[in-house]
Amino acid sequence: MVEDTPRTPAATLRPNAIGFADALAIGLNATSPAYSLAAVIGPIVALVGVHAPGVMLASFVPMVLIASAFHYLNRADPDCGTTFSWVTRALGPTAGWLGGWAITMTGVLVVGSLADVAVNFGLLAVGLDALADDTLVRQALTVLVIVVMAALCVRDTQAAARLQNVLVLLQTLCLFVFAAVALYRVYAGTASLGAVRPAAGWLDPFGAGGTALTGGLLLGVFVYWGWESAVNLTEETKDPSSAPGRAGIWSTVVLLATYVCVAFAVVAYAGTGFLAAHADDEEAVFASLAHEALGGWDWIVLVAVATSALASTQTTIIPASRTALSMARRHALPSRFGLIHPRYRTPAVSTWWVAGTATVWYLLIHRISENALADSLTALSLLIAFYYALTGIACAVYHRRRLTSGVREFLLIGAGPLVGAGMLVWLLAEAVADMADPANSSGGAAWFGLGPPLVIALGLSLVGVLLMLARRAASATFWAERPTTCPPPAPAAPHETRRGGPGGAAAPGGARRAP
């Protein structure tokens, strides 16, 4: 295999810039918990009714299995390119390049929308409703937010991490205050909507039937997306081979607790009828629920959604920019994407490239229609499922010589990631079938006889393939690499001996595994 280009200290990211807690906060904020809940809780309830908490629980399963794959792959290869680097090593350059392209495109698709939500809910939280309704003002402020967040990413990873710590605490606190008040009013009998007492049966994801479960999982799985941003900071994190992977796993666990608790509170307070009737309102339904449950204190939830989207705007730039950096290091992209700021030691060029492309996409797709903006977000599901599934497969393939060394290795490095990948491939196939029908898109529009989300995903994939072929023609260095495997585990240490038995004969002692 062709080795990576040697790097001088000035050409590397700043080591030990953040710790485990910072990485955990970044992983949590990258999922945008408050915004994600606001966007999907109505559609999920419309599909599965009171079993929405169960769908959140079921959606956690493939996520934690893929998080395990990220953890073990990061231990073997702590590279900021994550999926790109690992899939290249395990499955070859073509699969690795496409995985890296998928990650960068997810950032391009979603950054503008996240910044737009941050602006909208921020204006609503401070009572500037008229400005929130002004499209020109919202777009100008959205572009400003993207520029500021990108500048912070370039300026100082530590400062960015400190901001993330504040934002994750703020939005989590606001969400749990909302959930606590809503549940209290349900049990006190003062809920203003169709309240229903919570029941343990709501945790059963199969209660609504197979078809409804599939649709719910398609929404539920991707509400967890983003936790791997912590792993993209591996080269800038203390204990890089362990802390980022653990932060990714713990991010999914914390998200599970948050999503299930808030789902219980929302369904109990509003009932299924109200949520299903407002399923098309997406995040706006959260604003309505906040006003119903908290009255004049509804700004708490508005602030939660605003800070959630603001934090995720920044953290979503991280994996895309660092993936582009890693690709440039391996000659999979032009070398300029690998340039690192000499003072701040951050991937300045790739960060600004992601922010600039995301801004252009946001302004362009917004001019087409509001439905097109929503459809571009729906297309995310295909790209996310693709690169998550690739990562799970790469983990088992790369570590295949270690899978028989113990039950733990077989389950956590082999079977678990493969099961997670299999679930995501199944959801990917279901999503493609669903998006092929234009009736299932926003507004029921059709592009080339297909649903717009599928056309967007296929179009971006085609662009990726064409760019890959062009890059291969310009520089074949990266494509000379060959797949490798992780070395087998070290053999057990020789049996120790101790004196014993008649005449002081040596008796076998316990064998111990070499470190």
MARTORVEX-337895 format. One record per residue (C-alpha): residue number from 0; chain; y, z, x. Coordinates in Angstrom, 3 decimals. Each point is the difference from the previous one (the first is absolute). Layout:
N
NODE   num   chaine          y          z          x
NODE   NUM        A          Y          Z          X
...
END
This chain:
515
NODE   num   chaine          y          z          x
NODE     0        A      0.000      0.000      0.000
NODE     1        A      3.523     -0.729      1.239
NODE     2        A      1.726      3.266      0.805
NODE     3        A      3.267      1.023     -1.596
NODE     4        A      3.126     -0.771      2.017
NODE     5        A      0.776      2.948      2.343
NODE     6        A      3.024      1.950     -1.109
NODE     7        A      2.583      1.795      2.106
NODE     8        A      1.453      3.315     -1.312
NODE     9        A      3.196     -1.770     -1.064
NODE    10        A     -2.059     -2.407     -2.115
NODE    11        A     -1.846      2.723     -1.904
NODE    12        A      0.916      1.972     -3.073
NODE    13        A      1.304      3.540      0.491
NODE    14        A     -3.014      2.312      0.425
NODE    15        A     -0.202      3.455     -1.623
NODE    16        A      2.984     -0.758     -2.245
NODE    17        A     -1.555      1.618     -3.089
NODE    18        A     -2.720      2.526     -0.831
NODE    19        A     -2.768      0.287     -2.582
NODE    20        A      2.289      1.392     -2.745
NODE    21        A      2.454     -2.857      0.513
NODE    22        A     -2.805     -2.559     -0.177
NODE    23        A     -1.302      1.647     -3.184
NODE    24        A      3.445     -0.176     -1.612
NODE    25        A      0.344     -3.662      0.946
NODE    26        A     -3.453     -0.772     -1.424
NODE    27        A      0.890      1.723     -3.263
NODE    28        A      3.410     -1.583     -0.328
NODE    29        A     -1.343     -3.460      0.725
NODE    30        A     -1.953      0.158     -3.259
NODE    31        A      3.201      0.866     -1.888
NODE    32        A     -1.774      2.559     -2.255
NODE    33        A      2.710      0.519     -2.620
NODE    34        A      0.841     -3.690     -0.314
NODE    35        A     -3.670     -1.034      0.012
NODE    36        A     -0.801      2.456     -2.789
NODE    37        A      3.016     -1.121     -1.989
NODE    38        A     -1.034     -3.634      0.327
NODE    39        A     -3.703      0.300     -0.920
NODE    40        A     -0.515      3.008     -2.247
NODE    41        A      0.953     -1.905     -3.173
NODE    42        A     -2.219     -3.045      0.659
NODE    43        A     -2.942      2.227      1.026
NODE    44        A      0.266      2.065     -3.174
NODE    45        A      0.219     -3.206     -2.029
NODE    46        A     -3.369     -0.977      1.499
NODE    47        A     -1.959      3.269      0.151
NODE    48        A      1.898      2.438     -2.212
NODE    49        A     -0.414      3.683      0.866
NODE    50        A     -2.367     -0.889      2.839
NODE    51        A      2.923     -0.940      2.276
NODE    52        A     -0.577      3.092      2.223
NODE    53        A     -3.628     -1.082      0.377
NODE    54        A      1.077     -3.469      1.114
NODE    55        A      2.284      1.591      2.596
NODE    56        A     -3.009      2.004      1.199
NODE    57        A     -2.302     -3.043      0.101
NODE    58        A      2.639     -2.070      1.819
NODE    59        A      0.052      2.622      2.735
NODE    60        A     -3.610     -0.762      1.006
NODE    61        A      0.493     -3.401      1.702
NODE    62        A      3.257      1.225      1.514
NODE    63        A     -1.504      3.013      1.764
NODE    64        A     -2.945     -2.111      1.189
NODE    65        A      2.374     -2.563      1.538
NODE    66        A      2.101      2.860      1.400
NODE    67        A     -3.151      1.151      1.813
NODE    68        A     -0.316     -3.488      1.483
NODE    69        A      3.614      0.145      1.194
NODE    70        A     -0.635      3.414      1.579
NODE    71        A     -3.047     -1.056      2.010
NODE    72        A      1.401     -3.374      0.991
NODE    73        A      3.200      1.670      1.172
NODE    74        A     -2.040      2.384      2.144
NODE    75        A     -1.661     -2.973      1.667
NODE    76        A      3.145     -2.141      0.288
NODE    77        A      3.358      1.775     -0.598
NODE    78        A      2.037     -3.185     -0.422
NODE    79        A      3.094     -0.209     -2.209
NODE    80        A     -1.335     -3.275     -1.391
NODE    81        A     -2.837      1.886     -1.776
NODE    82        A     -1.859     -2.501     -2.200
NODE    83        A      1.096     -2.994      2.076
NODE    84        A     -1.233      1.495      3.262
NODE    85        A     -3.214      1.517     -1.382
NODE    86        A     -1.095     -3.021     -2.026
NODE    87        A      0.687     -2.236      3.005
NODE    88        A     -2.251      2.141      2.183
NODE    89        A     -2.778      0.252     -2.583
NODE    90        A      0.085     -3.298     -1.898
NODE    91        A      1.971     -2.376      2.199
NODE    92        A      3.537     -1.406      0.362
NODE    93        A      0.148     -2.041     -3.218
NODE    94        A     -0.921      2.918     -2.275
NODE    95        A      2.308      2.284      2.001
NODE    96        A      2.948     -2.397     -0.279
NODE    97        A     -0.412     -0.334     -3.760
NODE    98        A     -0.232      3.788     -0.377
NODE    99        A      3.200      0.414      1.991
NODE   100        A      1.743     -2.667     -2.065
NODE   101        A     -1.006      1.771     -3.227
NODE   102        A      1.531      3.268      1.227
NODE   103        A      3.294     -1.587      0.996
NODE   104        A      0.250     -1.846     -3.301
NODE   105        A     -0.525      3.166     -2.052
NODE   106        A      3.115      1.369      1.647
NODE   107        A      1.950     -3.168     -0.720
NODE   108        A     -1.033      0.015     -3.660
NODE   109        A      0.749      3.619     -0.813
NODE   110        A      2.886      1.257      2.163
NODE   111        A      2.712     -1.628     -2.129
NODE   112        A     -1.474      1.272     -3.256
NODE   113        A     -0.268      3.545      1.358
NODE   114        A      3.609     -0.034      1.141
NODE   115        A      1.036     -1.360     -3.414
NODE   116        A     -1.779      2.877     -1.778
NODE   117        A      1.602      2.520      2.378
NODE   118        A      3.440     -1.387     -0.837
NODE   119        A     -0.642     -0.165     -3.749
NODE   120        A     -1.355      3.545     -0.377
NODE   121        A      2.566      1.376      2.438
NODE   122        A      2.828     -1.378     -2.118
NODE   123        A     -1.614      1.322     -3.178
NODE   124        A     -0.457      3.450      1.568
NODE   125        A      3.743      0.312      0.657
NODE   126        A      0.987     -1.414     -3.392
NODE   127        A      1.130     -3.458      1.144
NODE   128        A     -1.975     -1.837     -2.657
NODE   129        A      2.490     -2.860     -0.253
NODE   130        A     -0.364     -0.824      3.682
NODE   131        A     -3.785      0.190     -0.322
NODE   132        A      0.219     -2.717     -2.668
NODE   133        A      2.182     -2.235      2.196
NODE   134        A     -2.388     -2.426      1.719
NODE   135        A      2.449     -1.021      2.729
NODE   136        A      0.783      3.604      0.931
NODE   137        A     -3.674      0.954      0.038
NODE   138        A     -0.923     -2.924      2.217
NODE   139        A      2.830      0.715      2.449
NODE   140        A     -0.967      3.663      0.238
NODE   141        A     -3.675     -0.947      0.345
NODE   142        A      0.741     -2.208      3.003
NODE   143        A      2.090      2.814      1.478
NODE   144        A     -2.886      2.449     -0.409
NODE   145        A     -2.419     -2.383      1.727
NODE   146        A      2.401     -0.435      2.929
NODE   147        A      0.570      3.753      0.360
NODE   148        A     -3.719      0.814     -0.155
NODE   149        A     -0.826     -2.706      2.544
NODE   150        A      2.769      1.249      2.298
NODE   151        A     -1.417      3.527     -0.203
NODE   152        A     -3.466     -1.333      0.857
NODE   153        A      1.473     -1.712      3.067
NODE   154        A      2.312      2.825      0.997
NODE   155        A     -2.313      3.002      0.186
NODE   156        A     -3.595      0.588     -1.087
NODE   157        A      0.553      3.768      0.152
NODE   158        A      3.068     -0.135     -2.245
NODE   159        A     -1.880     -2.252     -2.405
NODE   160        A     -2.870      2.509     -0.086
NODE   161        A      2.382      2.895     -0.686
NODE   162        A      1.501     -1.919     -2.921
NODE   163        A     -3.508     -0.676     -1.307
NODE   164        A     -0.831      3.713      0.118
NODE   165        A      3.014      0.813     -2.169
NODE   166        A     -0.651     -2.820     -2.460
NODE   167        A     -3.703      0.778     -0.499
NODE   168        A      0.723      3.676     -0.659
NODE   169        A      2.776     -0.904     -2.437
NODE   170        A     -1.978     -2.488     -2.055
NODE   171        A     -3.170      2.121     -0.039
NODE   172        A      1.936      3.067     -1.139
NODE   173        A      1.717     -2.007     -2.737
NODE   174        A     -3.320     -1.425     -1.229
NODE   175        A     -1.681      3.386     -0.219
NODE   176        A      3.022      1.529     -1.774
NODE   177        A     -0.231     -2.788     -2.562
NODE   178        A     -3.771      0.457     -0.387
NODE   179        A      0.311      3.798     -0.356
NODE   180        A      2.742     -0.216     -2.637
NODE   181        A     -1.839     -2.699     -1.953
NODE   182        A     -3.270      1.982     -0.089
NODE   183        A      1.820      3.209     -0.915
NODE   184        A      1.637     -1.702     -2.970
NODE   185        A     -3.351     -1.445     -1.089
NODE   186        A     -1.634      3.425     -0.083
NODE   187        A      3.116      1.598     -1.505
NODE   188        A     -0.004     -2.557     -2.810
NODE   189        A      3.530     -1.234      0.770
NODE   190        A     -0.850     -3.489      1.268
NODE   191        A      2.149     -2.654     -1.674
NODE   192        A     -2.536     -2.856      0.042
NODE   193        A     -3.645     -0.384     -1.043
NODE   194        A     -1.286      2.865      2.156
NODE   195        A     -3.734      0.471      0.612
NODE   196        A     -1.649      3.053      1.571
NODE   197        A     -1.586     -0.949      3.373
NODE   198        A     -3.813     -0.046      0.179
NODE   199        A     -2.475     -0.176      2.877
NODE   200        A     -1.441     -3.184     -1.522
NODE   201        A      3.153     -1.846      1.048
NODE   202        A     -1.417     -0.051      3.544
NODE   203        A     -2.823     -2.282     -1.128
NODE   204        A      1.059     -3.505      1.115
NODE   205        A     -2.775     -1.657     -2.036
NODE   206        A      1.144      1.383     -3.322
NODE   207        A      1.933     -3.127     -0.971
NODE   208        A     -2.751     -2.502      0.856
NODE   209        A     -0.652     -2.478      2.801
NODE   210        A      2.656     -2.649     -0.659
NODE   211        A      2.770      2.544     -0.401
NODE   212        A     -1.192      1.853      3.102
NODE   213        A      0.184     -3.162      2.094
NODE   214        A      3.587     -0.644     -1.039
NODE   215        A      0.930      3.627      0.567
NODE   216        A     -1.541      0.026      3.464
NODE   217        A      1.913     -3.143      0.934
NODE   218        A      3.159      1.985     -0.654
NODE   219        A     -1.268      3.345      1.236
NODE   220        A     -1.312     -1.164      3.366
NODE   221        A      3.273     -1.568      0.997
NODE   222        A      2.059      3.010     -0.999
NODE   223        A     -1.486      1.584      3.141
NODE   224        A      1.002     -2.915      2.241
NODE   225        A      2.164      0.820      3.025
NODE   226        A     -1.588      3.141      1.471
NODE   227        A     -1.072     -1.991      3.098
NODE   228        A      3.631     -0.190      1.173
NODE   229        A     -0.737      3.248      1.844
NODE   230        A     -2.623     -1.813      2.070
NODE   231        A      2.393     -2.819      0.900
NODE   232        A      2.012      2.651      1.867
NODE   233        A     -2.995      0.961      2.117
NODE   234        A      1.646     -0.965      3.303
NODE   235        A      3.013      2.185     -0.857
NODE   236        A     -1.963      3.027     -1.247
NODE   237        A     -1.186      3.016      1.960
NODE   238        A     -3.803     -0.028      0.383
NODE   239        A     -0.052     -3.720     -0.871
NODE   240        A     -3.771     -0.384     -0.212
NODE   241        A     -0.409      2.707     -2.651
NODE   242        A      3.205      1.108     -1.761
NODE   243        A      0.964     -3.311     -1.685
NODE   244        A     -3.492     -0.512     -1.446
NODE   245        A     -0.122      3.562     -1.311
NODE   246        A      3.471     -0.463     -1.487
NODE   247        A     -1.244     -3.084     -1.848
NODE   248        A     -2.975      1.859     -1.479
NODE   249        A      2.070      3.028     -1.001
NODE   250        A      2.615     -2.279     -1.557
NODE   251        A     -2.600     -1.331     -2.454
NODE   252        A     -1.123      3.549     -0.851
NODE   253        A      3.549      1.223     -0.676
NODE   254        A      0.682     -3.112     -2.061
NODE   255        A     -3.128      0.654     -2.058
NODE   256        A      1.193      3.505     -0.913
NODE   257        A      3.486     -1.276     -0.830
NODE   258        A     -1.124     -2.955     -2.096
NODE   259        A     -2.611      1.897     -2.004
NODE   260        A      2.359      2.905     -0.755
NODE   261        A      2.891     -2.213     -1.083
NODE   262        A     -2.327     -2.282     -1.997
NODE   263        A     -1.296      3.016     -1.928
NODE   264        A      3.564      1.148     -0.697
NODE   265        A      1.288     -3.420     -1.098
NODE   266        A     -2.948     -0.793     -2.283
NODE   267        A      0.025      3.510     -1.487
NODE   268        A      3.734     -0.040     -0.712
NODE   269        A      0.504     -3.554     -1.218
NODE   270        A     -3.398     -0.812     -1.474
NODE   271        A     -1.652     -3.368      0.327
NODE   272        A      1.954     -1.708     -2.779
NODE   273        A      3.428      0.361      1.590
NODE   274        A     -1.194     -0.999      3.483
NODE   275        A     -1.959     -3.007     -1.228
NODE   276        A      2.952     -1.183     -2.081
NODE   277        A      2.247      0.134      3.073
NODE   278        A     -2.513     -1.399      2.511
NODE   279        A      2.183     -3.042      0.719
NODE   280        A      2.990      2.200      0.841
NODE   281        A     -1.636      0.994      3.304
NODE   282        A      2.104      2.567      1.890
NODE   283        A      2.521      0.241     -2.859
NODE   284        A     -2.553      1.971     -2.010
NODE   285        A      0.289      2.822      2.525
NODE   286        A      3.726      0.222     -0.605
NODE   287        A     -0.633      0.288     -3.744
NODE   288        A     -2.666      2.665      0.494
NODE   289        A      2.265      1.944      2.339
NODE   290        A      2.751      0.100     -2.621
NODE   291        A     -2.472      1.065     -2.710
NODE   292        A     -1.589      2.767      2.068
NODE   293        A      2.927      1.256      2.084
NODE   294        A      3.037     -0.864     -2.098
NODE   295        A      3.122      0.266      2.146
NODE   296        A     -2.147      0.698      3.037
NODE   297        A     -1.545     -3.458     -0.123
NODE   298        A      1.839     -0.828      3.217
NODE   299        A     -2.807      1.871      1.780
NODE   300        A     -2.474     -2.790     -0.738
NODE   301        A      2.597     -2.711      0.576
NODE   302        A      0.653      1.469      3.448
NODE   303        A     -3.760      0.159      0.648
NODE   304        A     -0.457     -3.702     -0.755
NODE   305        A      3.134     -0.975      1.938
NODE   306        A     -0.986      1.962      3.116
NODE   307        A     -3.571     -1.243     -0.319
NODE   308        A      1.078     -3.643      0.012
NODE   309        A      2.585      0.618      2.740
NODE   310        A     -2.566      1.643      2.257
NODE   311        A     -2.536     -2.732     -0.630
NODE   312        A      2.572     -2.690      0.813
NODE   313        A      0.134      1.391      3.512
NODE   314        A     -3.677      0.805      0.456
NODE   315        A     -1.152     -3.390     -1.300
NODE   316        A      1.942     -1.692      2.798
NODE   317        A     -2.009      2.008      2.554
NODE   318        A     -3.490     -1.539     -0.403
NODE   319        A      1.329     -3.550     -0.333
NODE   320        A      2.232      0.236      3.075
NODE   321        A     -2.581      1.689      2.201
NODE   322        A     -2.698     -2.424     -1.068
NODE   323        A      2.273     -2.882      1.054
NODE   324        A      0.612      1.807      3.303
NODE   325        A     -3.740      0.371      0.631
NODE   326        A     -0.614     -3.652     -0.886
NODE   327        A      2.677     -1.102      2.477
NODE   328        A     -1.542      2.130      2.749
NODE   329        A     -3.287     -1.844     -0.438
NODE   330        A      1.764     -3.421     -0.128
NODE   331        A     -0.846     -0.427     -3.685
NODE   332        A      3.755     -0.283     -0.714
NODE   333        A      2.861     -1.199      2.232
NODE   334        A      0.916      2.498      2.712
NODE   335        A      3.431      0.775     -1.471
NODE   336        A     -1.668      1.994     -2.800
NODE   337        A     -1.327      2.328      2.695
NODE   338        A      3.417      0.877      1.428
NODE   339        A      0.718      3.728      0.010
NODE   340        A      3.499      1.470      0.029
NODE   341        A      0.607      1.214      3.570
NODE   342        A      1.817      3.152     -1.129
NODE   343        A     -1.619      0.988     -3.271
NODE   344        A     -3.539     -1.173      0.912
NODE   345        A     -0.628     -1.427     -3.473
NODE   346        A     -1.099     -3.525     -1.077
NODE   347        A      3.532     -1.155     -0.737
NODE   348        A     -0.603     -3.737     -0.390
NODE   349        A     -3.020      0.293     -2.296
NODE   350        A      1.739      2.713     -2.050
NODE   351        A      3.039     -2.155     -0.650
NODE   352        A     -2.224     -3.002     -0.676
NODE   353        A     -1.883      1.924     -2.717
NODE   354        A      3.212      1.359     -1.519
NODE   355        A      1.716     -3.400      0.059
NODE   356        A     -2.943     -1.881     -1.490
NODE   357        A     -0.444      2.668     -2.682
NODE   358        A      3.687     -0.273     -0.909
NODE   359        A     -0.199     -3.785     -0.330
NODE   360        A     -3.154      0.281     -2.121
NODE   361        A      1.607      2.609     -2.276
NODE   362        A      3.133     -2.064     -0.592
NODE   363        A     -1.941     -3.242     -0.458
NODE   364        A     -2.655      1.313     -2.382
NODE   365        A      2.641      1.940     -1.961
NODE   366        A      1.849     -3.247     -0.657
NODE   367        A     -3.137     -1.524     -1.498
NODE   368        A     -0.423      2.779     -2.557
NODE   369        A     -0.638      3.702     -0.472
NODE   370        A     -3.566     -0.909     -0.955
NODE   371        A     -0.454     -1.817      3.315
NODE   372        A      1.045      3.156      1.847
NODE   373        A     -2.613      2.001     -1.921
NODE   374        A     -2.609     -2.698      0.630
NODE   375        A      0.648      0.094      3.754
NODE   376        A     -0.809      3.715     -0.068
NODE   377        A     -3.182     -0.667     -1.960
NODE   378        A     -1.044     -2.472      2.697
NODE   379        A     -0.011      2.924      2.427
NODE   380        A     -3.334      1.157     -1.407
NODE   381        A     -1.817     -3.012      1.423
NODE   382        A      1.459      0.362      3.495
NODE   383        A     -0.613      3.755      0.078
NODE   384        A     -3.602     -0.276     -1.149
NODE   385        A     -0.583     -2.725      2.574
NODE   386        A      1.142      1.872      3.088
NODE   387        A     -1.398      3.375     -1.122
NODE   388        A     -3.418     -1.613     -0.578
NODE   389        A      0.206     -1.755      3.385
NODE   390        A      0.672      3.351      1.659
NODE   391        A     -2.994      1.666     -1.650
NODE   392        A     -2.305     -2.827      1.081
NODE   393        A      1.455     -0.005      3.522
NODE   394        A     -0.669      3.737      0.362
NODE   395        A     -3.724     -0.361     -0.748
NODE   396        A     -0.353     -3.134      2.135
NODE   397        A      1.903      1.365      2.991
NODE   398        A     -1.931      3.305     -0.032
NODE   399        A     -3.378     -1.486     -0.894
NODE   400        A     -1.611      1.284      3.202
NODE   401        A      0.965      3.550     -0.956
NODE   402        A     -1.146      0.042     -3.620
NODE   403        A     -3.497      1.278      0.764
NODE   404        A      1.177      2.847      2.213
NODE   405        A      0.327      2.458     -2.899
NODE   406        A      0.476      0.454     -3.727
NODE   407        A      3.740      0.620      0.401
NODE   408        A      0.489     -3.241      1.905
NODE   409        A     -2.082     -1.985     -2.472
NODE   410        A      1.892      1.301     -3.028
NODE   411        A      3.588      0.213      1.281
NODE   412        A      0.090     -2.975      2.365
NODE   413        A     -2.509     -2.373     -1.616
NODE   414        A     -1.038      0.533     -3.606
NODE   415        A      3.268      1.525     -1.234
NODE   416        A      2.341     -2.729      1.265
NODE   417        A     -2.402     -2.712     -1.191
NODE   418        A     -0.196      1.530     -3.484
NODE   419        A      3.803      0.234     -0.084
NODE   420        A      0.277     -3.614      1.123
NODE   421        A     -2.539     -1.074     -2.607
NODE   422        A      1.955      1.720     -2.769
NODE   423        A      3.197     -1.703      1.141
NODE   424        A     -1.661     -3.415      0.182
NODE   425        A     -1.224      0.502     -3.565
NODE   426        A      3.500      1.002     -1.115
NODE   427        A      1.417     -2.974      1.891
NODE   428        A     -2.309     -2.365     -1.876
NODE   429        A      0.909      1.645     -3.313
NODE   430        A      3.693     -0.272      0.826
NODE   431        A     -0.275     -3.701      0.840
NODE   432        A     -1.796     -0.673     -3.291
NODE   433        A      2.621      1.996     -1.886
NODE   434        A      2.985     -1.620      1.729
NODE   435        A     -1.368     -3.503     -0.509
NODE   436        A      0.851      0.347     -3.697
NODE   437        A      3.768     -0.498     -0.466
NODE   438        A     -0.132      2.164     -3.127
NODE   439        A     -0.511      3.045      2.248
NODE   440        A      3.177     -0.542      2.035
NODE   441        A      3.452      1.349     -0.745
NODE   442        A      1.374     -1.994     -2.918
NODE   443        A     -3.150     -2.127     -0.203
NODE   444        A      1.470     -2.700      2.266
NODE   445        A     -2.229     -2.556      1.745
NODE   446        A      0.451     -1.540      3.441
NODE   447        A     -2.268     -2.979      0.684
NODE   448        A     -2.193      1.152     -2.872
NODE   449        A     -0.571      3.439      1.558
NODE   450        A      1.656      3.392     -0.247
NODE   451        A      3.042      0.282      2.323
NODE   452        A     -1.401      3.019      1.932
NODE   453        A     -3.067     -2.006      1.034
NODE   454        A      2.137     -2.995      0.972
NODE   455        A      2.233      2.237      2.140
NODE   456        A     -2.998      1.589      1.739
NODE   457        A     -1.709     -3.346      0.584
NODE   458        A      3.246     -1.565      1.187
NODE   459        A      0.613      2.755      2.539
NODE   460        A     -3.612     -0.260      1.164
NODE   461        A      0.366     -3.766      0.473
NODE   462        A      3.202      0.496      1.974
NODE   463        A     -1.838      2.534      2.144
NODE   464        A     -2.839     -2.405      0.734
NODE   465        A      2.434     -2.792      0.905
NODE   466        A      1.999      2.284      2.305
NODE   467        A     -3.218      1.208      1.604
NODE   468        A     -1.078     -3.578      0.729
NODE   469        A      3.440     -0.817      1.382
NODE   470        A     -0.057      3.058      2.239
NODE   471        A     -3.499     -0.831      1.200
NODE   472        A      1.150     -3.494      0.946
NODE   473        A      3.010      1.409      1.866
NODE   474        A     -1.882      2.759      1.843
NODE   475        A     -3.779      0.352     -0.132
NODE   476        A     -0.061      3.174      2.132
NODE   477        A     -0.623      2.361     -2.910
NODE   478        A     -2.773     -2.170     -1.430
NODE   479        A     -1.956      0.269      3.260
NODE   480        A     -0.824      3.613     -0.863
NODE   481        A     -3.528      0.812     -1.071
NODE   482        A     -1.203      2.776     -2.327
NODE   483        A     -1.168      3.194      1.676
NODE   484        A     -1.794      3.170     -1.068
NODE   485        A      0.635      3.645      0.690
NODE   486        A     -2.282      1.275      2.815
NODE   487        A     -3.061      1.954     -1.157
NODE   488        A      0.233      3.807      0.101
NODE   489        A     -0.613      1.706      3.326
NODE   490        A     -3.586      1.152      0.476
NODE   491        A     -0.804      3.641     -0.590
NODE   492        A      0.226      2.282      3.025
NODE   493        A     -3.284      0.836      1.753
NODE   494        A     -1.927      2.967     -1.412
NODE   495        A      1.167      3.239      1.479
NODE   496        A     -2.619      2.406      1.303
NODE   497        A     -0.233      3.744      0.087
NODE   498        A     -2.464      2.336      1.569
NODE   499        A     -2.628      1.428     -2.270
NODE   500        A     -3.683      0.203     -0.769
NODE   501        A     -2.701      1.300      2.200
NODE   502        A      0.713      0.008      3.728
NODE   503        A      3.587     -1.075     -0.521
NODE   504        A     -0.947     -3.571     -0.994
NODE   505        A      2.802     -2.153     -1.214
NODE   506        A      0.215     -0.433     -3.774
NODE   507        A      2.013     -2.828     -1.632
NODE   508        A      3.395      0.970     -1.239
NODE   509        A      2.013     -1.578     -2.819
NODE   510        A      1.362     -3.431      0.588
NODE   511        A      3.745     -0.430     -0.432
NODE   512        A      1.926     -3.172     -0.673
NODE   513        A      2.219     -1.094      2.810
NODE   514        A      3.714      0.234     -0.786
END
